[in-house]
Amino acid sequence: AQGEHIWLGFTQTRQGYNWYNHQELERASAVAAQARELLERCEAQHYVAIVVELQGKIATDNNEWDQAYTLLDTARATYEAQGMVVLAAQAGLHRANVDYWLDAWNDAEQGYRAMAEVARRFGSYHHIILAESNLALLASNQGRHDEALRHTRATLDQAVALQ
């Protein structure tokens, strides 16, 4: 029965992401809360981290910054405890985005750089591209145009290499 409950929680999490992707934040939040409760009872930490990260993204979109920080930090710590380093970096990227939106640019830059390092170490090209493009945007917004161009070139080189 526990396996069935885990799959139900996983399916609810996917449903929550679908609602989130359609900007149905109330529906996404409700189904994510159900999924989290079920997955926590099953002690399915990997899946708990996924749904907590979703809740952090929902909080971000609702401008609930403190809650977003808490949820994204929780997701990252849970991923790390499960040895899921790339997913931990992904949660860190979302947290760095919150820093960026709140004009905490030094913190955002640290987060993006840390994620880029992890992504390179594990060959996660998608995350390398995300981190480099965010670093380019951040550098450009701060008037560091040469650096922004270097990050943009790195992003393009990585994308071309995937073809």
C-alpha positions as CSV (number, residue, x, y, z in Angstrom):
1,A,0.0,0.0,0.0
2,Q,2.9,2.4,0.7
3,G,4.1,2.1,-2.9
4,E,0.6,3.0,-4.1
5,H,0.6,6.0,-1.8
6,I,4.0,7.1,-3.1
7,W,2.8,6.9,-6.7
8,L,-0.4,8.8,-5.8
9,G,1.7,11.5,-4.2
10,F,4.0,11.6,-7.2
11,T,1.0,11.8,-9.5
12,Q,-0.4,14.7,-7.4
13,T,3.0,16.4,-7.7
14,R,2.9,16.1,-11.5
15,Q,-0.6,17.5,-11.4
16,G,0.6,20.4,-9.3
17,Y,3.3,21.2,-11.8
18,N,0.7,21.1,-14.6
19,W,-1.5,23.6,-12.7
20,Y,1.6,25.7,-12.0
21,N,2.7,25.7,-15.6
22,H,-0.8,27.0,-16.5
23,Q,-0.5,29.7,-13.8
24,E,-3.4,28.1,-11.8
25,L,-1.5,28.8,-8.6
26,E,-4.4,28.1,-6.2
27,R,-5.0,24.7,-7.7
28,A,-1.3,24.0,-7.8
29,S,-0.9,24.9,-4.2
30,A,-3.8,22.8,-3.0
31,V,-2.7,19.6,-4.8
32,A,1.0,20.2,-3.8
33,A,-0.1,20.4,-0.1
34,Q,-2.0,17.1,-0.5
35,A,1.0,15.5,-2.2
36,R,3.5,16.7,0.4
37,E,1.4,15.4,3.3
38,L,1.1,12.0,1.7
39,L,4.7,11.7,0.7
40,E,6.0,12.9,4.1
41,R,3.9,10.1,5.7
42,C,5.5,7.6,3.4
43,E,8.9,9.1,4.2
44,A,9.6,9.3,0.4
45,Q,12.2,12.1,0.8
46,H,13.1,12.3,-2.9
47,Y,9.5,13.0,-3.9
48,V,9.0,15.3,-0.9
49,A,11.9,17.5,-2.2
50,I,10.3,17.7,-5.6
51,V,6.9,18.9,-4.2
52,V,8.6,21.3,-1.7
53,E,10.5,22.8,-4.6
54,L,7.2,23.2,-6.4
55,Q,5.7,24.9,-3.3
56,G,8.8,27.3,-3.3
57,K,8.1,28.2,-7.0
58,I,4.4,28.8,-6.2
59,A,5.4,31.0,-3.2
60,T,7.8,32.9,-5.5
61,D,5.0,33.6,-8.1
62,N,2.8,34.7,-5.2
63,N,5.5,37.2,-4.0
64,E,5.7,35.3,-0.7
65,W,9.4,35.8,-0.5
66,D,10.2,34.5,3.0
67,Q,8.2,31.4,2.4
68,A,9.9,30.9,-1.0
69,Y,13.3,31.1,0.6
70,T,12.3,28.6,3.3
71,L,10.8,26.1,0.9
72,L,13.6,26.3,-1.6
73,D,16.2,26.0,1.1
74,T,14.3,22.9,2.4
75,A,14.1,21.4,-1.0
76,R,17.8,22.0,-1.6
77,A,18.8,20.4,1.8
78,T,16.5,17.4,1.2
79,Y,18.0,16.8,-2.3
80,E,21.5,17.1,-0.9
81,A,20.7,14.6,1.9
82,Q,19.5,12.2,-0.8
83,G,22.7,12.7,-2.8
84,M,20.9,14.5,-5.6
85,V,23.4,17.2,-6.2
86,V,22.2,18.5,-9.6
87,L,18.6,18.8,-8.3
88,A,19.9,20.6,-5.2
89,A,21.7,23.0,-7.5
90,Q,18.4,23.5,-9.4
91,A,16.6,24.5,-6.2
92,G,19.6,26.8,-5.5
93,L,19.0,28.4,-9.0
94,H,15.4,29.1,-8.1
95,R,16.5,30.6,-4.8
96,A,19.1,32.8,-6.7
97,N,16.3,33.9,-8.9
98,V,14.4,35.2,-5.9
99,D,17.6,37.0,-4.8
100,Y,17.8,38.5,-8.2
101,W,14.2,39.7,-8.2
102,L,14.7,41.2,-4.7
103,D,17.8,43.1,-5.9
104,A,20.1,41.0,-3.7
105,W,22.4,40.7,-6.7
106,N,25.5,39.6,-4.8
107,D,23.6,36.7,-3.3
108,A,22.1,35.9,-6.7
109,E,25.5,35.9,-8.3
110,Q,26.9,33.5,-5.7
111,G,23.9,31.2,-6.3
112,Y,24.3,31.2,-10.0
113,R,28.1,30.6,-9.9
114,A,27.6,27.7,-7.4
115,M,25.0,26.2,-9.7
116,A,27.2,26.6,-12.8
117,E,30.1,24.8,-11.0
118,V,27.9,21.9,-9.9
119,A,26.4,21.6,-13.4
120,R,29.8,21.6,-15.0
121,R,31.0,18.9,-12.6
122,F,28.1,16.6,-13.4
123,G,27.7,17.5,-17.1
124,S,24.2,18.9,-16.7
125,Y,24.1,21.0,-19.8
126,H,20.6,22.4,-19.3
127,H,21.7,23.8,-15.9
128,I,25.0,25.2,-17.3
129,I,23.0,27.1,-19.9
130,L,20.6,28.4,-17.2
131,A,23.3,29.5,-14.9
132,E,25.5,31.1,-17.6
133,S,22.5,33.0,-19.1
134,N,21.5,34.3,-15.7
135,L,25.0,35.4,-14.9
136,A,25.0,37.2,-18.3
137,L,21.8,39.0,-17.4
138,L,23.0,39.9,-13.9
139,A,26.4,41.2,-15.2
140,S,24.6,43.3,-18.0
141,N,22.2,44.8,-15.5
142,Q,25.2,45.9,-13.4
143,G,27.0,47.5,-16.3
144,R,29.6,44.7,-16.5
145,H,29.1,44.3,-20.3
146,D,32.4,42.4,-21.1
147,E,31.6,39.8,-18.5
148,A,28.0,39.6,-19.8
149,L,29.3,38.9,-23.3
150,R,31.6,36.2,-21.9
151,H,28.7,34.5,-20.2
152,T,26.5,34.9,-23.3
153,R,29.2,33.3,-25.4
154,A,29.5,30.4,-22.9
155,T,25.7,29.9,-23.1
156,L,25.7,29.9,-26.9
157,D,28.7,27.6,-27.0
158,Q,27.0,25.1,-24.7
159,A,23.8,25.2,-26.7
160,V,25.6,24.7,-30.0
161,A,27.5,21.8,-28.5
162,L,24.2,20.0,-27.8
163,Q,23.2,20.0,-31.5
